Amino acid sequence: MKKQTLGHQSNHVTKSERVENLWKKLIRQETDLSDETIAWMTRRILLLTEYMQYGCALIAYRKQNGEFYMGRGTLIHYEADFHRKYDIERIQNHVVYWDIEQQGWRTFQIENFLEWKPMI
């Protein structure tokens, strides 16, 4: 039996690569950023979401109204609160995270992401 491919993607594309390609397309549609910047953003967001599952990160992004925001976020309690495992493929255009200062779940649009760093 022949393996089926997903659209134009080969059988050898990882979940991370599929997600990064989707995010690149979405960011390209919403901004006029260079391909290099978009590739950097998608990779940094992927690393952020991987890290937040086990730790806390300082996240910087622009809110929808254009204001700069920097906060501490994590995904440590995601599974307990949402009763399912965290799956990066569920991220369409917003990244969800627990805001430690505001004590609530928040989101930011991927095209508004600026940078993050681990909190120790």
FENNOR-V601321 format. One record per pair of residues at least 12 apart in sequence whose C-alpha atoms are under 7 Angstrom apart, sorted by sequence separation. I is the first residue (numbers start at 1). GAP is how many residues later the second one is. D is the distance in whole Angstrom. If there is no record, write none. Layout:
i: (I/I)
gap: (GAP/GAP)
d: (D/D)
This chain:
i: (58/59/95/96/58/59/94/95/24/58/59/94/95/24/57/58/94/95/56/57/93/94/56/57/93/24/56/23/55/53/55/20/52/53/54/75/52/53/74/75/52/73/74/73/74/73/72/73/71/72/72/63/62/61/62/61/60/61/60/61/60/59/60/59/58/59/57/58/57/58/57/58/56/57/56/48/19/30/27)
gap: (12/12/12/12/13/13/13/13/14/14/14/14/14/15/15/15/15/15/16/16/16/16/17/17/17/18/18/19/19/21/21/22/22/22/22/22/23/23/23/23/24/24/24/25/25/26/27/27/28/28/29/45/50/51/51/52/53/53/54/54/55/56/56/57/58/58/59/59/60/60/61/61/62/62/63/68/70/81/84)
d: (7/5/5/7/6/6/6/5/6/5/7/5/6/7/6/6/4/7/7/5/6/6/6/6/6/7/5/6/6/7/7/6/5/5/6/6/5/5/6/6/7/6/5/5/7/5/6/6/7/6/7/7/5/5/7/4/7/5/5/7/5/6/6/4/5/7/7/5/6/6/4/6/6/5/6/7/6/7/5)
